[in-house]
Amino acid sequence: MRILRVALEDHGSNFGNPQAPPPDGGGQEDYLFAISTVLVVDYLHTLPLEVRYIWPGSWSLIKALFFVARYMAFADITFVLMYCLSTALAPKDCQILLNVASMATLTSVVFSEAILFLRVYAISSRGWGIRIYLSVHYIVIHAAQYVLLAKFLQSLSFRDSPFPDLVGCFSLPAPNSGRYLSFFFGSSVVGQIIIFFIMCWIGLRKYRAHNSNLGAIFFRDGTIYFALLTSIGIANMTVNLTASATFNVMLAECQAIFHAVFATRMVLHLREISSPESESEEHLPYSEKSAESIANESFVHVPPGFELVELKEIRYMHRGYAV
């Protein structure tokens, strides 16, 4: 509670770079508030969809992952703001807060990526081979990231800030400790590139010959999301080479927020386009139908492999399959 009270009472900035002069707090604060604004604006924009399409539905794996990914992002951004903006924390408190903020951020990414991995499994043939590969890929990548992040955090030592009015938490990284973060971001990029190409391969192989608007939407959204997340990961890996520990925390938080935004929007979009409201337009002239209704009409063209795991938001073919 003392950490929270101090963090809320004090405002400032902190890059934690012992080789640099006192930082320009405005730039760091602007970056943090920009990230927070993205999260809040997206939440307010999609809250009506959540209330309409998520709340009434029965509980499933996807619904649970949706709520964890969506609301955990608010928890980890709070810890990051407390760590980066406080100017009156003791070194030990800084270390604890950084550990909590970092692990919370990674955990938020892990839950968000679970939704994206289920998407890949959903558009595959759901065979044992792809199931085993995706499971091993998911576990190995994220287990390695937890280890690398823990190694990096252990390599940091905290001292009293020489600029207490500007820099609250002053960290001194051990020599070559930056390689842990390089491998951390690198593993994320490599994993996302592999999944991206798997999605492209599945999409081209399964849906090239099938006239399915919904299938196209499902594949398109996943491809765009993975491409954007991969780009963010590459940018983080590049900036990490020269950034301080604190700024790396903000970079990781940015990536975590976009993971949460993309993953939850994916679920909401799928539930929206497959909602019962689309059926109410069934007898309207074609020119008056919505894009969602037209997309739903193409279910008869969806190949048998298009079974969407736990995704309750898609009605598959004769409504005998629900995902």
SERO-4910 file (N, C-alpha, C, O; in steps of 0.05 Angstrom, whole numbers):
BEGIN
 pado doro    nc1    nc2    nc3   cac1   cac2   cac3    cc1    cc2    cc3    oc1    oc2    oc3
  Met    A     17    -24      0      0      0      0     17     25      0     10     45    -12
  Arg    A     40     24     14     57     47     14     67     54    -14     69     77    -21
  Ile    A     74     33    -29     83     37    -57     62     50    -73     67     69    -88
  Leu    A     37     40    -71     15     51    -86     10     80    -79      5     97    -96
  Arg    A     11     86    -52      6    113    -44     27    133    -54     20    154    -64
  Val    A     52    125    -53     73    142    -62     71    146    -92     75    168   -102
  Ala    A     65    124   -107     63    126   -136     41    144   -145     44    159   -164
  Leu    A     19    144   -130     -4    161   -138      1    190   -130    -11    208   -142
  Glu    A     17    194   -110     22    222   -100     43    236   -116     43    261   -117
  Asp    A     61    221   -128     83    234   -142     81    230   -172     72    209   -181
  His    A     90    250   -187     90    249   -216    117    259   -225    128    279   -215
  Gly    A    128    244   -243    154    251   -254    161    233   -276    144    222   -289
  Ser    A    187    229   -280    196    211   -301    221    197   -293    234    205   -274
  Asn    A    228    175   -308    250    159   -300    258    141   -323    244    124   -332
  Phe    A    282    146   -333    292    128   -354    312    109   -342    319     89   -355
  Gly    A    322    113   -318    339     94   -305    365     90   -319    377     69   -316
  Asn    A    375    109   -335    400    105   -350    422    120   -335    423    144   -335
  Pro    A    441    105   -323    462    118   -307    481    134   -324    497    150   -313
  Gln    A    482    130   -350    501    144   -367    489    169   -380    502    183   -394
  Ala    A    464    174   -374    450    196   -387    444    218   -367    442    212   -343
  Pro    A    440    243   -376    432    264   -358    403    260   -350    390    243   -362
  Pro    A    393    276   -332    365    274   -324    348    275   -348    351    293   -365
  Pro    A    329    257   -351    313    256   -375    291    277   -376    285    290   -356
  Asp    A    282    280   -400    259    298   -404    234    284   -397    224    267   -412
  Gly    A    223    290   -374    200    275   -364    176    278   -382    160    259   -383
  Gly    A    173    300   -396    149    304   -413    147    283   -434    125    273   -439
  Gly    A    170    276   -447    169    256   -468    161    229   -458    145    215   -471
  Gln    A    172    221   -435    165    195   -425    136    194   -416    121    175   -421
  Glu    A    127    215   -402     99    216   -394     80    215   -417     60    202   -417
  Asp    A     87    230   -439     71    230   -463     68    202   -474     47    194   -483
  Tyr    A     91    188   -475     90    160   -485     72    142   -469     56    127   -480
  Leu    A     75    144   -443     59    127   -425     29    134   -427     12    116   -428
  Phe    A     23    160   -428     -5    167   -429    -17    161   -457    -41    155   -459
  Ala    A      0    161   -478     -9    153   -504    -17    123   -504    -38    116   -515
  Ile    A      0    107   -492     -6     78   -490    -32     74   -474    -49     58   -482
  Ser    A    -34     88   -452    -58     85   -435    -83     94   -450   -104     82   -448
  Thr    A    -80    116   -466   -103    126   -481   -112    106   -501   -137    102   -505
  Val    A    -94     92   -515   -101     72   -534   -118     51   -521   -139     42   -531
  Leu    A   -110     42   -497   -124     21   -483   -152     30   -475   -172     16   -478
  Val    A   -154     54   -463   -179     64   -453   -199     70   -476   -222     63   -475
  Val    A   -189     83   -498   -206     89   -520   -216     63   -533   -240     61   -540
  Asp    A   -199     44   -537   -208     18   -548   -229      5   -531   -248     -6   -541
  Tyr    A   -225      6   -505   -244     -6   -486   -271      7   -488   -291     -6   -490
  Leu    A   -272     34   -488   -297     48   -489   -311     44   -516   -335     42   -518
  His    A   -294     42   -537   -306     38   -564   -318     10   -567   -338      7   -581
  Thr    A   -306    -10   -555   -316    -38   -558   -333    -48   -535   -343    -70   -536
  Leu    A   -336    -31   -514   -352    -40   -491   -381    -48   -499   -391    -68   -489
  Pro    A   -395    -32   -516   -422    -40   -524   -422    -68   -537   -441    -83   -533
  Leu    A   -402    -74   -553   -400   -100   -566   -396   -122   -545   -408   -144   -547
  Glu    A   -380   -116   -525   -375   -135   -504   -401   -141   -488   -407   -164   -483
  Val    A   -415   -120   -481   -440   -123   -467   -460   -139   -483   -475   -156   -472
  Arg    A   -461   -134   -509   -481   -147   -526   -475   -176   -533   -492   -192   -534
  Tyr    A   -449   -181   -539   -442   -207   -550   -427   -226   -531   -426   -250   -536
  Ile    A   -414   -215   -511   -398   -231   -493   -413   -238   -467   -414   -261   -458
  Trp    A   -424   -217   -454   -436   -221   -428   -459   -242   -428   -459   -259   -410
  Pro    A   -477   -242   -447   -500   -261   -446   -492   -290   -451   -506   -308   -443
  Gly    A   -470   -295   -465   -462   -322   -474   -454   -339   -451   -446   -330   -429
  Ser    A   -455   -366   -455   -446   -385   -435   -416   -384   -433   -402   -375   -452
  Trp    A   -406   -393   -410   -377   -392   -406   -363   -414   -423   -373   -436   -426
  Ser    A   -340   -406   -434   -324   -424   -450   -295   -416   -446   -289   -396   -433
  Leu    A   -277   -431   -457   -248   -424   -456   -243   -397   -468   -228   -381   -456
  Ile    A   -255   -391   -491   -250   -366   -504   -262   -342   -488   -249   -321   -486
  Lys    A   -285   -346   -476   -297   -324   -460   -279   -318   -436   -275   -295   -429
  Ala    A   -269   -339   -423   -251   -335   -400   -225   -321   -409   -216   -302   -396
  Leu    A   -213   -330   -431   -189   -317   -441   -194   -288   -449   -178   -270   -445
  Phe    A   -218   -283   -460   -225   -256   -468   -225   -237   -444   -212   -216   -445
  Phe    A   -238   -245   -422   -239   -227   -399   -212   -224   -386   -205   -202   -377
  Val    A   -196   -245   -384   -170   -243   -372   -152   -224   -389   -139   -206   -378
  Ala    A   -152   -228   -415   -135   -212   -433   -144   -183   -433   -127   -165   -433
  Arg    A   -170   -178   -432   -181   -151   -434   -176   -135   -409   -168   -112   -410
  Tyr    A   -180   -147   -386   -179   -132   -361   -152   -134   -347   -145   -117   -331
  Met    A   -136   -154   -354   -109   -155   -342    -92   -133   -353    -73   -124   -340
  Ala    A    -98   -124   -378    -82   -102   -390    -84    -77   -372    -65    -62   -371
  Phe    A   -107    -72   -360   -110    -49   -342    -93    -52   -317    -82    -32   -307
  Ala    A    -90    -76   -308    -74    -81   -284    -45    -76   -289    -31    -63   -274
  Asp    A    -34    -88   -311     -6    -85   -316      2    -56   -324     24    -47   -318
  Ile    A    -16    -42   -338     -9    -14   -345     -9      3   -320      6     22   -318
  Thr    A    -25     -4   -300    -24     10   -274      3      7   -260     14     26   -250
  Phe    A     13    -18   -260     39    -23   -248     61     -9   -263     80      2   -250
  Val    A     60     -8   -289     80      6   -305     80     35   -300    101     48   -297
  Leu    A     56     47   -298     54     76   -292     65     82   -265     79    102   -261
  Met    A     58     65   -245     69     69   -218     99     69   -218    112     85   -205
  Tyr    A    111     50   -232    140     47   -232    153     70   -247    173     81   -237
  Cys    A    142     78   -269    156     98   -286    151    127   -277    168    144   -282
  Leu    A    129    132   -264    123    160   -257    128    167   -228    126    191   -221
  Ser    A    134    148   -211    139    155   -183    167    167   -180    186    161   -195
  Thr    A    169    185   -161    195    199   -156    203    196   -127    223    209   -119
  Ala    A    190    180   -111    196    179    -83    196    150    -72    188    145    -50
  Leu    A    205    131    -89    205    103    -81    233     95    -72    253    105    -84
  Ala    A    235     79    -52    261     68    -43    270     47    -64    254     36    -78
  Pro    A    297     43    -65    307     24    -85    294     -4    -83    288    -16   -104
  Lys    A    289    -14    -59    277    -40    -56    248    -40    -67    240    -59    -80
  Asp    A    234    -18    -62    207    -16    -73    207    -15   -103    190    -26   -116
  Cys    A    227     -1   -114    230      0   -143    234    -27   -155    222    -34   -175
  Gln    A    251    -43   -142    256    -70   -152    231    -87   -151    226   -102   -170
  Ile    A    217    -86   -129    192   -102   -127    172    -93   -148    159   -110   -161
  Leu    A    169    -67   -151    149    -57   -170    156    -64   -199    139    -71   -215
  Leu    A    182    -63   -205    190    -70   -232    186    -99   -238    177   -107   -259
  Asn    A    192   -116   -218    187   -145   -221    158   -151   -226    151   -167   -244
  Val    A    140   -138   -210    112   -143   -213    102   -133   -240     87   -146   -254
  Ala    A    110   -108   -247    101    -96   -272    110   -113   -296     95   -118   -315
  Ser    A    135   -122   -296    146   -138   -318    132   -165   -321    124   -172   -343
  Met    A    129   -179   -299    116   -205   -300     86   -203   -307     75   -220   -321
  Ala    A     73   -182   -297     45   -178   -304     42   -172   -334     23   -181   -347
  Thr    A     60   -156   -345     59   -150   -373     63   -175   -390     48   -179   -409
  Leu    A     82   -191   -383     87   -216   -398     63   -235   -396     55   -247   -416
  Thr    A     51   -237   -372     28   -254   -368      4   -245   -385    -11   -261   -395
  Ser    A      1   -219   -387    -20   -208   -404    -16   -216   -433    -36   -223   -447
  Val    A      9   -216   -443     15   -224   -470      9   -254   -473     -2   -262   -494
  Val    A     16   -270   -453     11   -299   -455    -18   -306   -458    -25   -322   -475
  Phe    A    -36   -292   -443    -64   -298   -446    -75   -287   -473    -92   -301   -485
  Ser    A    -66   -264   -482    -75   -254   -507    -66   -272   -530    -82   -277   -549
  Glu    A    -42   -282   -529    -32   -299   -550    -46   -326   -550    -47   -340   -571
  Ala    A    -57   -334   -527    -72   -359   -527    -96   -358   -546   -102   -377   -559
  Ile    A   -109   -334   -546   -131   -331   -565   -122   -332   -594   -135   -344   -610
  Leu    A    -99   -319   -600    -89   -319   -627    -80   -347   -635    -84   -355   -659
  Phe    A    -69   -363   -617    -61   -390   -624    -86   -407   -629    -85   -424   -647
  Leu    A   -107   -403   -614   -131   -418   -619   -143   -411   -646   -155   -428   -659
  Arg    A   -139   -386   -655   -148   -378   -682   -134   -395   -703   -146   -405   -721
  Val    A   -107   -398   -700    -92   -414   -719   -102   -443   -719   -106   -455   -740
  Tyr    A   -106   -453   -695   -116   -481   -693   -144   -483   -706   -151   -504   -718
  Ala    A   -160   -462   -703   -187   -463   -714   -188   -464   -744   -205   -478   -755
  Ile    A   -170   -451   -758   -171   -451   -787   -155   -474   -799   -155   -478   -823
  Ser    A   -142   -490   -782   -128   -514   -791   -148   -537   -793   -172   -533   -789
  Ser    A   -138   -561   -799   -155   -584   -800   -160   -596   -772   -173   -616   -770
  Arg    A   -149   -583   -752   -152   -592   -724   -141   -620   -720   -151   -636   -704
  Gly    A   -120   -627   -735   -107   -653   -732    -89   -653   -708    -82   -633   -696
  Trp    A    -80   -678   -701    -62   -680   -678    -35   -667   -683    -23   -656   -664
  Gly    A    -26   -668   -708      0   -656   -714      1   -626   -708     19   -617   -694
  Ile    A    -19   -611   -718    -19   -582   -714    -25   -576   -685    -15   -556   -674
  Arg    A    -42   -593   -672    -48   -588   -643    -23   -591   -626    -17   -575   -609
  Ile    A     -7   -612   -631     17   -617   -616     37   -595   -621     50   -585   -603
  Tyr    A     40   -588   -647     60   -567   -653     53   -541   -640     70   -528   -627
  Leu    A     28   -532   -643     21   -506   -631     23   -506   -601     32   -486   -589
  Ser    A     17   -529   -588     19   -531   -559     48   -529   -550     55   -514   -532
  Val    A     66   -544   -564     94   -543   -557    106   -516   -563    121   -505   -547
  His    A     99   -504   -586    108   -477   -593    101   -457   -572    117   -442   -563
  Tyr    A     75   -457   -564     65   -438   -544     79   -441   -518     87   -422   -506
  Ile    A     82   -466   -508     94   -471   -482    124   -464   -482    134   -450   -464
  Val    A    138   -473   -503    167   -468   -504    174   -438   -506    191   -428   -491
  Ile    A    160   -424   -524    166   -396   -528    161   -380   -502    177   -364   -494
  His    A    138   -385   -489    131   -368   -466    147   -377   -441    153   -360   -424
  Ala    A    153   -402   -439    170   -411   -417    198   -398   -419    209   -389   -399
  Ala    A    208   -397   -444    234   -385   -448    233   -355   -442    252   -344   -431
  Gln    A    211   -342   -449    208   -313   -443    207   -308   -413    219   -288   -404
  Tyr    A    194   -324   -398    193   -321   -369    222   -324   -357    230   -308   -340
  Val    A    237   -343   -367    264   -347   -357    282   -323   -365    296   -313   -348
  Leu    A    280   -314   -390    296   -292   -399    290   -266   -384    307   -251   -376
  Leu    A    264   -262   -379    256   -238   -365    265   -239   -336    275   -219   -325
  Ala    A    263   -262   -324    273   -265   -296    303   -261   -294    312   -248   -276
  Lys    A    318   -271   -314    347   -267   -314    353   -237   -317    371   -227   -303
  Phe    A    339   -223   -334    344   -195   -337    338   -179   -311    354   -162   -303
  Leu    A    316   -185   -299    308   -171   -275    328   -177   -252    334   -159   -236
  Gln    A    339   -201   -251    358   -208   -230    385   -193   -235    400   -189   -217
  Ser    A    390   -186   -260    415   -172   -266    415   -143   -259    436   -130   -260
  Leu    A    392   -132   -252    390   -104   -246    396    -99   -216    388   -115   -199
  Ser    A    410    -77   -211    413    -68   -183    402    -40   -181    406    -24   -199
  Phe    A    390    -34   -159    377     -8   -156    392      9   -134    401     -2   -114
  Arg    A    394     34   -140    408     53   -122    390     77   -118    370     81   -132
  Asp    A    397     93    -97    383    118    -93    387    136   -117    410    138   -128
  Ser    A    366    148   -126    368    165   -150    385    190   -145    381    203   -125
  Pro    A    403    197   -163    418    222   -161    401    246   -168    408    269   -162
  Phe    A    378    241   -181    360    262   -188    332    255   -178    314    249   -194
  Pro    A    328    256   -152    303    246   -140    278    261   -149    256    250   -149
  Asp    A    281    286   -158    258    301   -167    250    293   -196    228    299   -205
  Leu    A    268    280   -210    263    273   -237    262    243   -241    245    232   -255
  Val    A    281    229   -229    283    200   -232    277    186   -206    293    188   -187
  Gly    A    255    171   -205    248    158   -180    263    132   -176    275    128   -155
  Cys    A    264    115   -196    277     89   -195    302     90   -212    300     94   -236
  Phe    A    325     84   -200    351     86   -214    363     58   -215    372     48   -194
  Ser    A    363     46   -238    373     18   -240    400     18   -254    405     34   -272
  Leu    A    417     -1   -246    443     -5   -258    444    -34   -269    446    -53   -253
  Pro    A    443    -37   -295    444    -64   -307    471    -76   -305    491    -61   -307
  Ala    A    473   -101   -303    498   -115   -303    509   -115   -332    493   -113   -351
  Pro    A    535   -118   -335    547   -119   -363    533   -141   -379    529   -164   -370
  Asn    A    527   -134   -404    515   -153   -423    488   -164   -415    478   -183   -426
  Ser    A    475   -151   -395    448   -160   -387    427   -154   -409    406   -167   -410
  Gly    A    434   -135   -426    415   -129   -448    410   -152   -467    390   -153   -481
  Arg    A    428   -172   -467    424   -195   -485    400   -211   -477    387   -224   -494
  Tyr    A    393   -210   -451    369   -225   -443    344   -213   -456    327   -228   -466
  Leu    A    342   -187   -456    319   -174   -469    320   -177   -499    299   -180   -512
  Ser    A    344   -177   -511    346   -182   -540    335   -209   -547    320   -212   -566
  Phe    A    343   -229   -532    332   -256   -536    303   -258   -530    288   -272   -543
  Phe    A    294   -242   -510    266   -242   -503    249   -232   -526    230   -245   -535
  Phe    A    256   -208   -536    240   -197   -559    245   -213   -584    227   -217   -600
  Gly    A    269   -224   -587    275   -240   -611    259   -265   -612    249   -273   -633
  Ser    A    255   -278   -589    239   -303   -588    210   -297   -595    197   -313   -608
  Ser    A    200   -273   -586    173   -265   -593    170   -261   -623    151   -270   -635
  Val    A    190   -248   -635    189   -242   -664    190   -268   -680    174   -273   -698
  Val    A    209   -286   -673    212   -311   -687    186   -328   -685    177   -339   -705
  Gly    A    175   -329   -661    151   -344   -657    128   -334   -673    112   -349   -685
  Gln    A    125   -307   -674    103   -295   -689    107   -298   -719     87   -302   -734
  Ile    A    131   -297   -728    136   -301   -757    129   -329   -765    117   -333   -786
  Ile    A    136   -349   -749    130   -377   -755     99   -380   -756     89   -392   -775
  Ile    A     85   -369   -736     56   -372   -736     44   -357   -759     24   -366   -771
  Phe    A     55   -334   -766     45   -319   -789     46   -335   -815     27   -336   -830
  Phe    A     69   -348   -820     72   -364   -844     54   -389   -843     44   -398   -864
  Ile    A     50   -400   -820     32   -423   -817      4   -414   -825    -10   -429   -839
  Met    A     -5   -391   -815    -31   -380   -822    -34   -376   -852    -54   -383   -864
  Cys    A    -13   -364   -864    -14   -359   -893    -16   -386   -908    -31   -388   -928
  Trp    A      0   -405   -900      0   -431   -914    -27   -444   -911    -38   -455   -931
  Ile    A    -39   -444   -887    -65   -456   -883    -86   -442   -900   -103   -454   -913
  Gly    A    -85   -415   -899   -105   -399   -914   -104   -404   -944   -125   -408   -957
  Leu    A    -80   -405   -955    -77   -409   -984    -85   -438   -991    -98   -443  -1012
  Arg    A    -78   -457   -974    -84   -485   -981   -114   -492   -978   -125   -507   -994
  Lys    A   -127   -481   -957   -154   -489   -951   -175   -472   -964   -197   -482   -971
  Tyr    A   -170   -446   -967   -192   -428   -974   -189   -415  -1001   -207   -399  -1010
  Arg    A   -168   -421  -1016   -164   -409  -1043   -187   -418  -1061   -197   -402  -1077
  Ala    A   -196   -443  -1059   -216   -453  -1077   -244   -451  -1066   -263   -461  -1078
  His    A   -248   -439  -1042   -274   -437  -1030   -283   -408  -1028   -268   -391  -1019
  Asn    A   -307   -403  -1037   -318   -376  -1038   -332   -371  -1011   -356   -372  -1009
  Ser    A   -316   -364   -991   -327   -360   -964   -319   -332   -954   -295   -328   -948
  Asn    A   -338   -314   -953   -332   -288   -943   -324   -288   -914   -305   -274   -905
  Leu    A   -338   -305   -898   -331   -306   -869   -304   -318   -865   -288   -309   -849
  Gly    A   -298   -339   -881   -271   -350   -880   -250   -330   -887   -229   -329   -874
  Ala    A   -256   -313   -907   -237   -293   -915   -233   -272   -892   -210   -264   -887
  Ile    A   -255   -265   -879   -253   -246   -857   -237   -258   -834   -219   -245   -822
  Phe    A   -243   -283   -828   -229   -297   -806   -199   -298   -811   -183   -293   -794
  Phe    A   -192   -306   -836   -164   -308   -843   -150   -281   -845   -128   -277   -836
  Arg    A   -165   -261   -857   -153   -234   -860   -147   -221   -833   -125   -210   -830
  Asp    A   -165   -222   -815   -160   -210   -788   -136   -222   -775   -119   -208   -764
  Gly    A   -135   -248   -775   -112   -262   -762    -86   -254   -775    -66   -250   -761
  Thr    A    -85   -253   -801    -61   -246   -816    -52   -218   -809    -28   -213   -804
  Ile    A    -71   -199   -809    -64   -171   -803    -54   -169   -774    -34   -155   -770
  Tyr    A    -67   -182   -756    -59   -180   -728    -31   -190   -724    -15   -177   -710
  Phe    A    -25   -214   -735      1   -225   -731     22   -208   -745     45   -205   -735
  Ala    A     16   -196   -768     35   -179   -782     41   -154   -765     65   -146   -763
  Leu    A     21   -142   -753     25   -118   -737     41   -125   -712     59   -110   -704
  Leu    A     34   -146   -699     48   -154   -674     77   -161   -680     94   -155   -664
  Thr    A     82   -174   -703    109   -180   -710    125   -154   -715    149   -152   -707
  Ser    A    113   -134   -727    126   -109   -732    133    -95   -706    155    -84   -703
  Ile    A    114    -96   -687    120    -83   -661    142    -98   -647    160    -85   -635
  Gly    A    143   -124   -649    164   -140   -636    191   -133   -648    211   -131   -634
  Ile    A    193   -130   -675    218   -123   -688    227    -96   -679    251    -91   -674
  Ala    A    208    -77   -677    215    -50   -668    226    -50   -640    246    -37   -633
  Asn    A    213    -66   -622    222    -68   -594    250    -80   -593    267    -71   -578
  Met    A    255   -101   -609    281   -114   -609    303    -95   -618    325    -96   -608
  Thr    A    296    -78   -637    316    -59   -648    322    -37   -627    345    -30   -622
  Val    A    301    -25   -616    304     -4   -596    318    -14   -571    332      1   -558
  Asn    A    313    -39   -564    325    -50   -540    355    -48   -539    367    -47   -517
  Leu    A    368    -47   -562    397    -46   -563    409    -21   -550    431    -21   -540
  Thr    A    393      0   -550    403     26   -539    385     37   -517    392     57   -505
  Ala    A    363     24   -510    345     35   -491    352     26   -462    367      7   -458
  Ser    A    342     42   -443    347     35   -415    327     15   -406    308      7   -420
  Ala    A    331      5   -381    313    -15   -370    284     -5   -368    265    -19   -375
  Thr    A    281     20   -360    254     31   -356    240     34   -383    216     28   -385
  Phe    A    255     43   -403    242     47   -429    235     20   -441    215     18   -455
  Asn    A    251     -1   -436    244    -27   -445    218    -37   -432    203    -52   -445
  Val    A    214    -30   -408    188    -37   -395    165    -25   -410    145    -37   -414
  Met    A    168      1   -418    147     14   -432    143      2   -460    120     -1   -469
  Leu    A    165     -7   -473    162    -20   -499    147    -46   -496    129    -52   -512
  Ala    A    154    -61   -476    140    -87   -471    111    -82   -465     93    -97   -474
  Glu    A    105    -61   -450     77    -55   -443     61    -47   -468     38    -55   -471
  Cys    A     74    -32   -486     61    -25   -511     54    -50   -527     32    -52   -538
  Gln    A     72    -69   -528     67    -93   -543     45   -109   -529     28   -121   -543
  Ala    A     44   -109   -503     24   -124   -488     -4   -112   -493    -24   -127   -496
  Ile    A     -6    -86   -494    -31    -73   -498    -42    -79   -526    -66    -85   -530
  Phe    A    -24    -77   -546    -33    -84   -573    -41   -113   -576    -59   -120   -591
  His    A    -27   -131   -562    -36   -159   -561    -64   -161   -550    -81   -174   -562
  Ala    A    -70   -148   -528    -96   -149   -516   -117   -137   -534   -139   -148   -537
  Val    A   -111   -114   -546   -130   -100   -564   -137   -118   -588   -160   -121   -594
  Phe    A   -116   -128   -601   -121   -144   -625   -136   -170   -619   -155   -178   -633
  Ala    A   -128   -184   -597   -140   -210   -591   -170   -206   -583   -186   -222   -592
  Thr    A   -176   -186   -567   -204   -183   -558   -221   -172   -581   -244   -179   -583
  Arg    A   -210   -155   -598   -225   -145   -621   -231   -168   -640   -253   -168   -652
  Met    A   -213   -187   -642   -218   -210   -659   -242   -225   -650   -259   -232   -666
  Val    A   -244   -230   -624   -266   -245   -613   -292   -229   -617   -312   -241   -625
  Leu    A   -291   -203   -611   -315   -187   -614   -324   -186   -644   -348   -187   -649
  His    A   -305   -184   -662   -312   -182   -690   -326   -207   -700   -346   -206   -714
  Leu    A   -315   -230   -691   -327   -256   -700   -355   -259   -688   -373   -269   -702
  Arg    A   -359   -251   -663   -386   -254   -652   -405   -234   -665   -429   -240   -668
  Glu    A   -395   -211   -672   -413   -191   -685   -422   -201   -712   -446   -199   -718
  Ile    A   -404   -211   -729   -412   -219   -756   -428   -245   -756   -441   -251   -776
  Ser    A   -428   -260   -735   -444   -285   -734   -467   -283   -714   -479   -303   -707
  Ser    A   -475   -258   -707   -496   -254   -687   -523   -261   -700   -526   -259   -724
  Pro    A   -543   -268   -683   -570   -273   -693   -582   -250   -708   -600   -254   -725
  Glu    A   -574   -225   -702   -585   -202   -716   -580   -204   -746   -596   -193   -762
  Ser    A   -559   -218   -754   -554   -220   -783   -576   -236   -797   -581   -231   -820
  Glu    A   -588   -255   -782   -609   -271   -794   -634   -255   -799   -650   -262   -817
  Ser    A   -638   -233   -784   -662   -217   -788   -663   -204   -815   -684   -195   -823
  Glu    A   -640   -203   -829   -639   -191   -855   -642   -211   -878   -639   -204   -901
  Glu    A   -649   -236   -871   -648   -257   -890   -667   -252   -914   -660   -259   -936
  His    A   -690   -239   -909   -710   -235   -930   -708   -208   -942   -725   -201   -958
  Leu    A   -689   -192   -935   -686   -166   -947   -674   -168   -974   -660   -188   -980
  Pro    A   -678   -148   -992   -664   -148  -1017   -634   -148  -1013   -625   -137   -993
  Tyr    A   -620   -159  -1031   -591   -162  -1028   -578   -135  -1024   -559   -133  -1008
  Ser    A   -587   -114  -1038   -575    -88  -1036   -578    -75  -1008   -564    -57  -1001
  Glu    A   -598    -85   -992   -603    -74   -966   -591    -90   -943   -593    -82   -920
  Lys    A   -578   -112   -950   -566   -128   -929   -540   -117   -920   -525   -104   -936
  Ser    A   -533   -122   -895   -507   -113   -885   -485   -132   -894   -491   -155   -903
  Ala    A   -460   -123   -892   -438   -140   -899   -437   -165   -882   -429   -186   -892
  Glu    A   -444   -162   -857   -444   -185   -839   -464   -206   -848   -458   -230   -847
  Ser    A   -488   -197   -856   -508   -216   -865   -499   -231   -890   -503   -255   -892
  Ile    A   -488   -216   -908   -478   -228   -933   -456   -249   -927   -455   -270   -939
  Ala    A   -439   -242   -908   -418   -261   -900   -429   -286   -889   -419   -308   -895
  Asn    A   -450   -284   -872   -461   -308   -860   -474   -326   -881   -475   -350   -877
  Glu    A   -484   -314   -903   -497   -330   -923   -478   -349   -937   -486   -369   -949
  Ser    A   -452   -344   -935   -432   -360   -949   -422   -384   -933   -403   -397   -941
  Phe    A   -436   -390   -911   -427   -412   -894   -427   -438   -909   -411   -456   -904
  Val    A   -446   -441   -928   -448   -466   -942   -423   -472   -959   -419   -495   -967
  His    A   -406   -452   -963   -382   -456   -978   -358   -462   -961   -336   -466   -971
  Val    A   -362   -461   -934   -339   -465   -916   -331   -494   -916   -348   -512   -913
  Pro    A   -305   -500   -920   -296   -528   -920   -299   -541   -893   -300   -527   -872
  Pro    A   -301   -568   -892   -305   -582   -866   -285   -576   -845   -290   -579   -822
  Gly    A   -260   -568   -853   -240   -563   -833   -244   -538   -818   -229   -533   -798
  Phe    A   -263   -522   -826   -267   -496   -813   -284   -499   -788   -306   -488   -786
  Glu    A   -274   -514   -769   -287   -518   -743   -271   -501   -723   -247   -504   -721
  Leu    A   -285   -484   -708   -271   -463   -694   -268   -469   -664   -273   -451   -648
  Val    A   -259   -493   -657   -252   -499   -630   -273   -490   -610   -296   -497   -612
  Glu    A   -264   -473   -590   -282   -464   -569   -296   -438   -576   -312   -428   -560
  Leu    A   -292   -428   -600   -302   -402   -607   -332   -403   -611   -342   -409   -633
  Lys    A   -347   -396   -590   -376   -399   -591   -389   -378   -610   -413   -380   -615
  Glu    A   -373   -359   -620   -384   -338   -635   -390   -345   -664   -402   -329   -678
  Ile    A   -381   -369   -674   -386   -376   -702   -405   -398   -704   -402   -419   -691
  Arg    A   -426   -395   -720   -444   -417   -726   -434   -431   -751   -432   -417   -772
  Tyr    A   -429   -456   -750   -415   -469   -772   -435   -486   -788   -448   -505   -778
  Met    A   -438   -480   -813   -455   -494   -833   -483   -496   -822   -497   -476   -820
  His    A   -492   -520   -816   -520   -525   -809   -526   -519   -780   -546   -530   -769
  Arg    A   -509   -504   -767   -512   -496   -739   -509   -520   -721   -514   -519   -697
  Gly    A   -500   -542   -732   -494   -565   -715   -467   -562   -702   -460   -575   -682
  Tyr    A   -450   -543   -713   -424   -538   -702   -425   -510   -691   -433   -491   -704
  Ala    A   -417   -507   -666   -415   -481   -653   -388   -477   -642   -375   -495   -631
  Val    A   -378   -452   -645   -351   -447   -635   -351   -421   -620   -330   -413   -610
***
